[in-house]
Amino acid sequence: MTEPDPSDVALELERLRGVVEVGFARTDGSLALLVQRSDQTDRALADHEQRLDAIEQSRWPLPSVLALTAVIGLALTLWGLMSR
């Protein structure tokens, strides 16, 4: 078995180092993109929450309207029965 040439080992290590650096650069870029998209999603979610709160505040109080309608219907029914 022959010993590997030290210059060949050094060249392979340098090539491997370059490949690892490129991989880390790609990973860093991908992570930066994911963070940016996460921030955009957070802003969109906050905007939707704000819009939903505004809609909920401006809606009609449906249970109150239904209760008032029921009371008025009952009063009209009783008035109709009494006036016979």
C-alpha positions as CSV (number, residue, x, y, z in Angstrom):
1,M,0.0,0.0,0.0
2,T,1.4,3.4,-0.9
3,E,1.2,6.5,1.1
4,P,-0.9,9.3,-0.4
5,D,1.0,12.3,-1.6
6,P,0.7,15.2,0.9
7,S,0.0,17.7,-1.9
8,D,-2.9,15.6,-3.1
9,V,-4.3,15.5,0.4
10,A,-4.0,19.2,0.7
11,L,-5.7,19.8,-2.6
12,E,-8.6,17.5,-1.7
13,L,-9.0,19.2,1.7
14,E,-9.0,22.6,0.0
15,R,-11.6,21.4,-2.5
16,L,-13.7,19.9,0.4
17,R,-13.4,23.2,2.3
18,G,-14.7,25.1,-0.8
19,V,-17.7,22.7,-1.1
20,V,-18.5,23.1,2.6
21,E,-18.3,26.9,2.3
22,V,-20.7,26.9,-0.7
23,G,-23.1,24.7,1.2
24,F,-23.0,26.9,4.2
25,A,-23.6,30.0,2.0
26,R,-26.6,28.3,0.4
27,T,-28.0,27.3,3.8
28,D,-27.5,30.9,5.1
29,G,-29.4,32.2,2.1
30,S,-32.2,29.8,2.5
31,L,-32.5,30.6,6.2
32,A,-32.6,34.3,5.5
33,L,-35.3,33.8,2.9
34,L,-37.3,31.7,5.5
35,V,-37.0,34.5,8.1
36,Q,-38.1,37.1,5.6
37,R,-41.2,35.0,4.6
38,S,-41.9,34.4,8.3
39,D,-41.8,38.2,9.0
40,Q,-44.1,38.8,6.0
41,T,-46.5,36.2,7.3
42,D,-46.5,37.7,10.8
43,R,-47.3,41.1,9.3
44,A,-50.1,39.7,7.2
45,L,-51.5,37.8,10.2
46,A,-51.4,41.0,12.3
47,D,-53.2,42.9,9.6
48,H,-55.9,40.2,9.3
49,E,-56.4,40.2,13.1
50,Q,-56.8,44.0,13.0
51,R,-59.3,43.8,10.2
52,L,-61.2,41.0,11.9
53,D,-61.4,43.0,15.1
54,A,-62.8,46.0,13.2
55,I,-65.4,43.8,11.6
56,E,-66.4,42.3,14.9
57,Q,-66.8,45.7,16.5
58,S,-69.0,47.1,13.7
59,R,-71.4,44.2,13.4
60,W,-74.9,44.3,14.7
61,P,-75.5,42.9,18.2
62,L,-77.6,40.1,16.8
63,P,-78.6,38.5,20.1
64,S,-79.9,41.8,21.4
65,V,-81.8,42.5,18.3
66,L,-83.4,39.0,18.5
67,A,-84.4,39.5,22.1
68,L,-85.9,42.9,21.3
69,T,-87.9,41.4,18.4
70,A,-89.2,38.6,20.6
71,V,-90.3,41.1,23.3
72,I,-92.1,43.3,20.7
73,G,-93.7,40.2,19.2
74,L,-94.9,39.1,22.6
75,A,-96.2,42.5,23.4
76,L,-98.1,42.7,20.1
77,T,-99.6,39.3,20.6
78,L,-100.8,40.2,24.1
79,W,-102.2,43.5,22.8
80,G,-104.0,41.7,20.0
81,L,-105.5,39.2,22.5
82,M,-106.7,41.9,24.9
83,S,-108.3,44.1,22.2
84,R,-110.7,41.3,21.1
